[in-house]
Amino acid sequence: MLNKWLYTRVDNSALVLFRVIFGLLIAIEAWGAIATGWIKRTLLDSDFNFHFIGFNFLQPLPGDGMYYYYGIMGLLGIFVMLGYRYRLSILGYGILWAGVYFMQKSSYNNHYYLLVLLLGLLACMPANRYLSLDVKRNPELRQLSMPRWVYIVIIAQLWIVYSFGAIAKLYPDWLDASLPGLLMKARSDYWLIGDVLQQQWAHYVIAYMGILFDGLIIPALLWKPTRKIAFVLSIFFHLFNSIVFHIGIFPYMSLAFTLFFFPAETIQRIFLPKKPFYTANELILPKNRKRFELIFLVYFIFQIGLPLRHWFIKDDVLWTEEGHRLSWRMMLRAKHGRISFKVIDKKSGKRIIVNRKDMLSSKQQRAVATKPDMIWQFCQYLKQKFAKEGRDVSIYVNCRVRVNNHDYETLIDPNVDMAAAKWDYFWHNDWIMPSNLDKSKKERKLRK
């Protein structure tokens, strides 16, 4: 039964067409980073990059190296679109993309992480077996079909993304629409819709439509009676996100995924009319299927486990950020912070003045004022910087942070020497002060 479910051959029109769109989008993403100045702002305008902890060996290339890096990525994206040396091209793009993803996190977006996963998944899929230069070079590669597991893996991955996105929104600041209201304040000058976005009713619509869309869109696309209306809602939802939140290629990539929810015959007839439609439904069992099944079983266990891990870590993830990344927690908080670093020369006892503005970009400064892991990393950077000058230092942090509409609270224990503090990769770091988010919420309601 499982073999039939996974390995029956089905028409590959959706995968072929998705490859073309996906390749174009990732090329635009790479070259757009050059054109918009993202590379300069994110990777080159500061002395220090906040890499994922443990990935300090990943550093931006010197000079114009990162521009060439992204230029090559864009070219690889075009190769994916054309199906030219497909597997090598998509693996190459995936390695380069993952390198930048782990190289910096001051500009973090969930779709960056999703792209890492998709590049790996698509490298395992036979997306170049039709309408590709690989087939033109080697006609023996030509196929009209693919195993059904391709559909299953892609839909399962999307279901995880959207479902956890919906679950994460089920908390008070989202349910009372206060967070959507905060997010919309910065968009009051938007042409045509700016005034509408400031209305309280709009905040509630955004809040609850966000939950309903994320929670129901995959089943609605899978079920034939609701598929067309779900597709129309997807277009509206993703275009709204693109206009309001400026989140790059993600909305358009999400729309491209709807190809996998419509009948393959419909996709073939509309977009690939010259391609014969595959109807044989052969069952072809690969020799290494047990290993393949084990790999994907482990993969999806991690995909389900990672978004749940913050429940096993002390305190609120909105406050500590522990378990926030890799968890599909999208647009869930607005944080503001005030921070100062007290650096003491241990030998002389004198305080050393540190000017963050000379070391960090404006975006990094905002991030380091609210995120404990970045505060710890910056303290380690300062420790190493002064050690090179022959000075052994202690570093104390005075940091007060506001989450959404809550009161400012102390984030880091001011009595802990952060130069000597350790980072716990998997559990809670005790130098993060306890949160008072629930208490703050109740007190604010009483004041009102």
Contacts in CASP RR format, 6 or more apart in sequence:
PFRMAT RR
TARGET T0000
AUTHOR 0000-0000-0000
METHOD contacts of the structure
MODEL  1
MLNKWLYTRVDNSALVLFRVIFGLLIAIEAWGAIATGWIKRTLLDSDFNF
HFIGFNFLQPLPGDGMYYYYGIMGLLGIFVMLGYRYRLSILGYGILWAGV
YFMQKSSYNNHYYLLVLLLGLLACMPANRYLSLDVKRNPELRQLSMPRWV
YIVIIAQLWIVYSFGAIAKLYPDWLDASLPGLLMKARSDYWLIGDVLQQQ
WAHYVIAYMGILFDGLIIPALLWKPTRKIAFVLSIFFHLFNSIVFHIGIF
PYMSLAFTLFFFPAETIQRIFLPKKPFYTANELILPKNRKRFELIFLVYF
IFQIGLPLRHWFIKDDVLWTEEGHRLSWRMMLRAKHGRISFKVIDKKSGK
RIIVNRKDMLSSKQQRAVATKPDMIWQFCQYLKQKFAKEGRDVSIYVNCR
VRVNNHDYETLIDPNVDMAAAKWDYFWHNDWIMPSNLDKSKKERKLRK
3 283 0 8 1.000
3 285 0 8 1.000
3 289 0 8 1.000
4 283 0 8 1.000
5 148 0 8 1.000
5 152 0 8 1.000
6 147 0 8 1.000
6 148 0 8 1.000
6 149 0 8 1.000
6 152 0 8 1.000
6 289 0 8 1.000
6 293 0 8 1.000
7 147 0 8 1.000
7 148 0 8 1.000
7 149 0 8 1.000
7 283 0 8 1.000
7 284 0 8 1.000
7 285 0 8 1.000
7 286 0 8 1.000
7 289 0 8 1.000
8 147 0 8 1.000
8 148 0 8 1.000
8 281 0 8 1.000
8 282 0 8 1.000
8 283 0 8 1.000
9 145 0 8 1.000
9 146 0 8 1.000
9 147 0 8 1.000
9 148 0 8 1.000
9 278 0 8 1.000
9 280 0 8 1.000
9 281 0 8 1.000
9 282 0 8 1.000
9 283 0 8 1.000
9 284 0 8 1.000
10 145 0 8 1.000
10 146 0 8 1.000
10 147 0 8 1.000
10 148 0 8 1.000
10 151 0 8 1.000
10 264 0 8 1.000
10 278 0 8 1.000
10 281 0 8 1.000
11 144 0 8 1.000
11 145 0 8 1.000
11 146 0 8 1.000
11 264 0 8 1.000
11 265 0 8 1.000
11 268 0 8 1.000
11 277 0 8 1.000
11 278 0 8 1.000
11 279 0 8 1.000
12 126 0 8 1.000
12 129 0 8 1.000
12 130 0 8 1.000
12 143 0 8 1.000
12 144 0 8 1.000
12 145 0 8 1.000
12 146 0 8 1.000
12 150 0 8 1.000
12 264 0 8 1.000
12 278 0 8 1.000
13 130 0 8 1.000
13 264 0 8 1.000
13 267 0 8 1.000
13 268 0 8 1.000
13 271 0 8 1.000
13 272 0 8 1.000
13 275 0 8 1.000
13 277 0 8 1.000
14 151 0 8 1.000
14 259 0 8 1.000
14 260 0 8 1.000
14 262 0 8 1.000
14 264 0 8 1.000
14 267 0 8 1.000
15 125 0 8 1.000
15 126 0 8 1.000
15 127 0 8 1.000
15 146 0 8 1.000
15 150 0 8 1.000
15 260 0 8 1.000
16 127 0 8 1.000
16 129 0 8 1.000
16 130 0 8 1.000
16 131 0 8 1.000
16 132 0 8 1.000
16 272 0 8 1.000
16 275 0 8 1.000
17 259 0 8 1.000
17 267 0 8 1.000
17 271 0 8 1.000
17 272 0 8 1.000
18 127 0 8 1.000
18 256 0 8 1.000
18 257 0 8 1.000
18 259 0 8 1.000
18 260 0 8 1.000
19 80 0 8 1.000
19 81 0 8 1.000
19 83 0 8 1.000
19 86 0 8 1.000
19 122 0 8 1.000
19 127 0 8 1.000
19 128 0 8 1.000
19 132 0 8 1.000
20 81 0 8 1.000
20 131 0 8 1.000
21 81 0 8 1.000
21 252 0 8 1.000
21 253 0 8 1.000
21 256 0 8 1.000
22 80 0 8 1.000
22 81 0 8 1.000
22 118 0 8 1.000
22 122 0 8 1.000
22 253 0 8 1.000
22 256 0 8 1.000
23 77 0 8 1.000
23 78 0 8 1.000
23 80 0 8 1.000
23 81 0 8 1.000
24 77 0 8 1.000
24 78 0 8 1.000
24 81 0 8 1.000
25 249 0 8 1.000
25 252 0 8 1.000
25 253 0 8 1.000
25 256 0 8 1.000
26 73 0 8 1.000
26 74 0 8 1.000
26 77 0 8 1.000
26 80 0 8 1.000
26 93 0 8 1.000
26 97 0 8 1.000
26 115 0 8 1.000
26 119 0 8 1.000
26 249 0 8 1.000
27 73 0 8 1.000
27 74 0 8 1.000
27 75 0 8 1.000
27 76 0 8 1.000
27 77 0 8 1.000
27 78 0 8 1.000
27 80 0 8 1.000
27 81 0 8 1.000
28 249 0 8 1.000
29 115 0 8 1.000
29 248 0 8 1.000
29 249 0 8 1.000
30 70 0 8 1.000
30 71 0 8 1.000
30 73 0 8 1.000
30 74 0 8 1.000
30 77 0 8 1.000
30 93 0 8 1.000
31 70 0 8 1.000
31 71 0 8 1.000
31 74 0 8 1.000
32 38 0 8 1.000
33 39 0 8 1.000
33 70 0 8 1.000
34 67 0 8 1.000
34 70 0 8 1.000
34 71 0 8 1.000
38 107 0 8 1.000
39 66 0 8 1.000
39 67 0 8 1.000
39 70 0 8 1.000
41 107 0 8 1.000
41 361 0 8 1.000
41 363 0 8 1.000
42 104 0 8 1.000
42 106 0 8 1.000
42 107 0 8 1.000
42 361 0 8 1.000
42 363 0 8 1.000
43 49 0 8 1.000
43 60 0 8 1.000
43 66 0 8 1.000
43 100 0 8 1.000
43 103 0 8 1.000
43 104 0 8 1.000
44 60 0 8 1.000
44 66 0 8 1.000
45 361 0 8 1.000
46 359 0 8 1.000
46 360 0 8 1.000
46 361 0 8 1.000
46 364 0 8 1.000
47 358 0 8 1.000
47 359 0 8 1.000
47 360 0 8 1.000
48 359 0 8 1.000
48 360 0 8 1.000
48 364 0 8 1.000
48 378 0 8 1.000
48 381 0 8 1.000
49 59 0 8 1.000
49 60 0 8 1.000
49 103 0 8 1.000
49 104 0 8 1.000
49 106 0 8 1.000
50 104 0 8 1.000
50 105 0 8 1.000
50 106 0 8 1.000
50 364 0 8 1.000
50 367 0 8 1.000
50 368 0 8 1.000
50 374 0 8 1.000
50 377 0 8 1.000
50 378 0 8 1.000
51 58 0 8 1.000
51 59 0 8 1.000
51 102 0 8 1.000
51 103 0 8 1.000
51 104 0 8 1.000
51 105 0 8 1.000
51 377 0 8 1.000
52 101 0 8 1.000
52 102 0 8 1.000
52 105 0 8 1.000
53 373 0 8 1.000
53 377 0 8 1.000
53 423 0 8 1.000
53 425 0 8 1.000
55 102 0 8 1.000
55 103 0 8 1.000
58 99 0 8 1.000
58 102 0 8 1.000
58 103 0 8 1.000
59 103 0 8 1.000
60 66 0 8 1.000
60 103 0 8 1.000
61 68 0 8 1.000
61 69 0 8 1.000
69 96 0 8 1.000
69 100 0 8 1.000
72 96 0 8 1.000
73 93 0 8 1.000
73 96 0 8 1.000
73 97 0 8 1.000
74 93 0 8 1.000
76 89 0 8 1.000
76 90 0 8 1.000
76 92 0 8 1.000
76 93 0 8 1.000
76 96 0 8 1.000
77 89 0 8 1.000
77 90 0 8 1.000
77 93 0 8 1.000
79 85 0 8 1.000
79 86 0 8 1.000
79 89 0 8 1.000
80 86 0 8 1.000
80 89 0 8 1.000
80 90 0 8 1.000
80 93 0 8 1.000
82 132 0 8 1.000
82 133 0 8 1.000
83 89 0 8 1.000
83 127 0 8 1.000
83 128 0 8 1.000
83 131 0 8 1.000
83 132 0 8 1.000
83 133 0 8 1.000
83 134 0 8 1.000
84 132 0 8 1.000
84 133 0 8 1.000
84 134 0 8 1.000
85 134 0 8 1.000
86 127 0 8 1.000
86 128 0 8 1.000
86 132 0 8 1.000
86 134 0 8 1.000
87 123 0 8 1.000
87 128 0 8 1.000
90 119 0 8 1.000
90 120 0 8 1.000
90 122 0 8 1.000
90 123 0 8 1.000
91 119 0 8 1.000
91 120 0 8 1.000
91 123 0 8 1.000
93 119 0 8 1.000
94 116 0 8 1.000
94 119 0 8 1.000
94 120 0 8 1.000
94 123 0 8 1.000
97 112 0 8 1.000
97 115 0 8 1.000
97 116 0 8 1.000
97 119 0 8 1.000
98 116 0 8 1.000
98 119 0 8 1.000
101 112 0 8 1.000
101 113 0 8 1.000
101 115 0 8 1.000
101 116 0 8 1.000
105 325 0 8 1.000
105 374 0 8 1.000
106 361 0 8 1.000
106 363 0 8 1.000
106 364 0 8 1.000
106 367 0 8 1.000
106 374 0 8 1.000
107 363 0 8 1.000
108 325 0 8 1.000
109 247 0 8 1.000
109 250 0 8 1.000
110 250 0 8 1.000
110 328 0 8 1.000
110 329 0 8 1.000
110 330 0 8 1.000
111 247 0 8 1.000
111 248 0 8 1.000
111 249 0 8 1.000
111 250 0 8 1.000
111 253 0 8 1.000
113 325 0 8 1.000
113 326 0 8 1.000
114 161 0 8 1.000
114 250 0 8 1.000
117 157 0 8 1.000
117 303 0 8 1.000
118 157 0 8 1.000
121 153 0 8 1.000
121 154 0 8 1.000
121 157 0 8 1.000
125 146 0 8 1.000
125 150 0 8 1.000
125 153 0 8 1.000
126 143 0 8 1.000
126 146 0 8 1.000
126 150 0 8 1.000
128 134 0 8 1.000
128 135 0 8 1.000
128 141 0 8 1.000
129 135 0 8 1.000
129 141 0 8 1.000
129 142 0 8 1.000
129 143 0 8 1.000
129 144 0 8 1.000
129 146 0 8 1.000
130 142 0 8 1.000
130 143 0 8 1.000
130 144 0 8 1.000
130 272 0 8 1.000
130 275 0 8 1.000
131 272 0 8 1.000
131 275 0 8 1.000
132 141 0 8 1.000
134 141 0 8 1.000
135 141 0 8 1.000
135 142 0 8 1.000
144 275 0 8 1.000
144 276 0 8 1.000
144 277 0 8 1.000
144 278 0 8 1.000
145 278 0 8 1.000
145 280 0 8 1.000
145 282 0 8 1.000
147 284 0 8 1.000
147 286 0 8 1.000
149 296 0 8 1.000
151 260 0 8 1.000
153 296 0 8 1.000
154 257 0 8 1.000
154 260 0 8 1.000
155 218 0 8 1.000
155 222 0 8 1.000
155 260 0 8 1.000
155 261 0 8 1.000
156 300 0 8 1.000
157 303 0 8 1.000
158 218 0 8 1.000
158 257 0 8 1.000
159 218 0 8 1.000
160 300 0 8 1.000
160 303 0 8 1.000
160 304 0 8 1.000
160 307 0 8 1.000
160 328 0 8 1.000
161 328 0 8 1.000
162 213 0 8 1.000
162 214 0 8 1.000
162 215 0 8 1.000
162 217 0 8 1.000
162 218 0 8 1.000
163 214 0 8 1.000
163 215 0 8 1.000
163 218 0 8 1.000
164 307 0 8 1.000
164 327 0 8 1.000
164 328 0 8 1.000
164 329 0 8 1.000
165 214 0 8 1.000
165 215 0 8 1.000
165 328 0 8 1.000
165 329 0 8 1.000
165 330 0 8 1.000
166 210 0 8 1.000
166 211 0 8 1.000
166 212 0 8 1.000
166 213 0 8 1.000
166 214 0 8 1.000
166 215 0 8 1.000
167 307 0 8 1.000
168 307 0 8 1.000
168 327 0 8 1.000
168 328 0 8 1.000
168 329 0 8 1.000
168 330 0 8 1.000
168 332 0 8 1.000
169 175 0 8 1.000
169 207 0 8 1.000
169 210 0 8 1.000
169 211 0 8 1.000
169 214 0 8 1.000
169 332 0 8 1.000
170 211 0 8 1.000
171 318 0 8 1.000
171 332 0 8 1.000
172 441 0 8 1.000
173 179 0 8 1.000
173 333 0 8 1.000
173 404 0 8 1.000
173 405 0 8 1.000
173 441 0 8 1.000
174 180 0 8 1.000
174 207 0 8 1.000
174 211 0 8 1.000
174 332 0 8 1.000
175 207 0 8 1.000
177 200 0 8 1.000
177 203 0 8 1.000
177 204 0 8 1.000
177 206 0 8 1.000
177 207 0 8 1.000
178 203 0 8 1.000
178 404 0 8 1.000
178 405 0 8 1.000
179 207 0 8 1.000
179 332 0 8 1.000
179 333 0 8 1.000
179 334 0 8 1.000
179 404 0 8 1.000
180 203 0 8 1.000
180 204 0 8 1.000
180 206 0 8 1.000
180 207 0 8 1.000
181 200 0 8 1.000
181 203 0 8 1.000
181 206 0 8 1.000
182 334 0 8 1.000
182 404 0 8 1.000
182 405 0 8 1.000
183 331 0 8 1.000
183 334 0 8 1.000
184 197 0 8 1.000
184 198 0 8 1.000
184 202 0 8 1.000
184 203 0 8 1.000
184 206 0 8 1.000
185 198 0 8 1.000
187 194 0 8 1.000
187 197 0 8 1.000
187 244 0 8 1.000
188 194 0 8 1.000
188 195 0 8 1.000
188 197 0 8 1.000
188 198 0 8 1.000
190 197 0 8 1.000
190 243 0 8 1.000
190 244 0 8 1.000
193 243 0 8 1.000
193 244 0 8 1.000
196 202 0 8 1.000
197 244 0 8 1.000
209 237 0 8 1.000
210 237 0 8 1.000
213 233 0 8 1.000
213 237 0 8 1.000
217 230 0 8 1.000
217 233 0 8 1.000
217 234 0 8 1.000
217 237 0 8 1.000
220 226 0 8 1.000
220 227 0 8 1.000
220 229 0 8 1.000
220 230 0 8 1.000
220 233 0 8 1.000
221 227 0 8 1.000
221 230 0 8 1.000
221 231 0 8 1.000
221 234 0 8 1.000
221 258 0 8 1.000
221 261 0 8 1.000
222 261 0 8 1.000
227 261 0 8 1.000
227 262 0 8 1.000
231 258 0 8 1.000
231 261 0 8 1.000
231 262 0 8 1.000
234 254 0 8 1.000
234 255 0 8 1.000
234 258 0 8 1.000
235 255 0 8 1.000
238 251 0 8 1.000
238 252 0 8 1.000
238 254 0 8 1.000
238 255 0 8 1.000
239 251 0 8 1.000
241 247 0 8 1.000
241 250 0 8 1.000
241 251 0 8 1.000
242 248 0 8 1.000
242 251 0 8 1.000
242 252 0 8 1.000
245 331 0 8 1.000
259 267 0 8 1.000
264 277 0 8 1.000
264 278 0 8 1.000
265 277 0 8 1.000
268 275 0 8 1.000
268 277 0 8 1.000
269 277 0 8 1.000
286 292 0 8 1.000
306 326 0 8 1.000
306 327 0 8 1.000
307 326 0 8 1.000
307 327 0 8 1.000
307 328 0 8 1.000
307 329 0 8 1.000
309 323 0 8 1.000
309 327 0 8 1.000
310 317 0 8 1.000
310 322 0 8 1.000
310 323 0 8 1.000
310 324 0 8 1.000
310 327 0 8 1.000
313 320 0 8 1.000
313 322 0 8 1.000
313 323 0 8 1.000
313 427 0 8 1.000
313 428 0 8 1.000
314 320 0 8 1.000
314 427 0 8 1.000
314 428 0 8 1.000
315 322 0 8 1.000
315 428 0 8 1.000
315 432 0 8 1.000
315 434 0 8 1.000
315 435 0 8 1.000
316 435 0 8 1.000
316 437 0 8 1.000
317 323 0 8 1.000
317 324 0 8 1.000
317 329 0 8 1.000
318 332 0 8 1.000
318 333 0 8 1.000
318 403 0 8 1.000
318 404 0 8 1.000
318 435 0 8 1.000
318 437 0 8 1.000
319 401 0 8 1.000
319 403 0 8 1.000
319 411 0 8 1.000
319 432 0 8 1.000
319 435 0 8 1.000
319 437 0 8 1.000
320 372 0 8 1.000
320 428 0 8 1.000
320 429 0 8 1.000
320 432 0 8 1.000
320 435 0 8 1.000
321 371 0 8 1.000
321 372 0 8 1.000
321 373 0 8 1.000
322 372 0 8 1.000
322 427 0 8 1.000
322 428 0 8 1.000
322 429 0 8 1.000
322 432 0 8 1.000
333 403 0 8 1.000
333 404 0 8 1.000
334 403 0 8 1.000
334 404 0 8 1.000
335 370 0 8 1.000
335 371 0 8 1.000
335 401 0 8 1.000
335 402 0 8 1.000
335 403 0 8 1.000
335 404 0 8 1.000
336 369 0 8 1.000
336 370 0 8 1.000
336 401 0 8 1.000
336 402 0 8 1.000
337 366 0 8 1.000
337 369 0 8 1.000
337 370 0 8 1.000
337 399 0 8 1.000
337 400 0 8 1.000
337 401 0 8 1.000
337 402 0 8 1.000
337 408 0 8 1.000
337 411 0 8 1.000
338 369 0 8 1.000
338 399 0 8 1.000
338 400 0 8 1.000
338 401 0 8 1.000
338 408 0 8 1.000
339 368 0 8 1.000
339 369 0 8 1.000
339 375 0 8 1.000
339 397 0 8 1.000
339 398 0 8 1.000
339 399 0 8 1.000
339 400 0 8 1.000
340 397 0 8 1.000
340 398 0 8 1.000
340 399 0 8 1.000
341 354 0 8 1.000
341 356 0 8 1.000
341 378 0 8 1.000
341 379 0 8 1.000
341 382 0 8 1.000
341 395 0 8 1.000
341 396 0 8 1.000
341 397 0 8 1.000
342 351 0 8 1.000
342 395 0 8 1.000
342 396 0 8 1.000
342 397 0 8 1.000
342 398 0 8 1.000
343 351 0 8 1.000
343 352 0 8 1.000
343 353 0 8 1.000
343 354 0 8 1.000
343 382 0 8 1.000
343 386 0 8 1.000
343 393 0 8 1.000
343 394 0 8 1.000
343 395 0 8 1.000
344 350 0 8 1.000
344 351 0 8 1.000
344 352 0 8 1.000
344 393 0 8 1.000
344 394 0 8 1.000
344 395 0 8 1.000
344 396 0 8 1.000
345 351 0 8 1.000
345 352 0 8 1.000
345 386 0 8 1.000
345 391 0 8 1.000
345 392 0 8 1.000
345 393 0 8 1.000
346 392 0 8 1.000
346 393 0 8 1.000
346 394 0 8 1.000
347 391 0 8 1.000
347 392 0 8 1.000
352 386 0 8 1.000
352 391 0 8 1.000
352 393 0 8 1.000
354 382 0 8 1.000
356 365 0 8 1.000
356 368 0 8 1.000
356 378 0 8 1.000
357 365 0 8 1.000
360 368 0 8 1.000
360 378 0 8 1.000
364 374 0 8 1.000
367 374 0 8 1.000
368 374 0 8 1.000
368 375 0 8 1.000
368 378 0 8 1.000
369 399 0 8 1.000
369 401 0 8 1.000
370 401 0 8 1.000
370 411 0 8 1.000
372 411 0 8 1.000
372 412 0 8 1.000
372 429 0 8 1.000
372 432 0 8 1.000
373 423 0 8 1.000
375 397 0 8 1.000
375 399 0 8 1.000
375 411 0 8 1.000
375 412 0 8 1.000
375 418 0 8 1.000
376 418 0 8 1.000
376 421 0 8 1.000
376 423 0 8 1.000
376 429 0 8 1.000
379 395 0 8 1.000
379 397 0 8 1.000
379 418 0 8 1.000
379 419 0 8 1.000
379 421 0 8 1.000
380 419 0 8 1.000
382 393 0 8 1.000
382 395 0 8 1.000
382 419 0 8 1.000
383 393 0 8 1.000
383 395 0 8 1.000
383 419 0 8 1.000
386 392 0 8 1.000
386 393 0 8 1.000
387 393 0 8 1.000
393 419 0 8 1.000
394 417 0 8 1.000
394 419 0 8 1.000
394 420 0 8 1.000
395 417 0 8 1.000
395 418 0 8 1.000
395 419 0 8 1.000
396 414 0 8 1.000
396 415 0 8 1.000
396 416 0 8 1.000
396 417 0 8 1.000
396 418 0 8 1.000
397 412 0 8 1.000
397 414 0 8 1.000
397 416 0 8 1.000
397 418 0 8 1.000
398 412 0 8 1.000
398 414 0 8 1.000
399 410 0 8 1.000
399 411 0 8 1.000
399 412 0 8 1.000
400 408 0 8 1.000
400 409 0 8 1.000
400 410 0 8 1.000
400 411 0 8 1.000
401 408 0 8 1.000
401 409 0 8 1.000
401 411 0 8 1.000
402 408 0 8 1.000
402 409 0 8 1.000
403 435 0 8 1.000
403 437 0 8 1.000
405 444 0 8 1.000
406 436 0 8 1.000
406 437 0 8 1.000
406 440 0 8 1.000
406 441 0 8 1.000
406 444 0 8 1.000
407 436 0 8 1.000
407 440 0 8 1.000
407 443 0 8 1.000
407 444 0 8 1.000
409 433 0 8 1.000
409 435 0 8 1.000
409 436 0 8 1.000
409 440 0 8 1.000
410 433 0 8 1.000
411 432 0 8 1.000
411 433 0 8 1.000
412 418 0 8 1.000
412 431 0 8 1.000
412 432 0 8 1.000
412 433 0 8 1.000
413 430 0 8 1.000
413 431 0 8 1.000
413 432 0 8 1.000
413 433 0 8 1.000
416 431 0 8 1.000
418 431 0 8 1.000
421 429 0 8 1.000
421 431 0 8 1.000
422 429 0 8 1.000
423 429 0 8 1.000
END
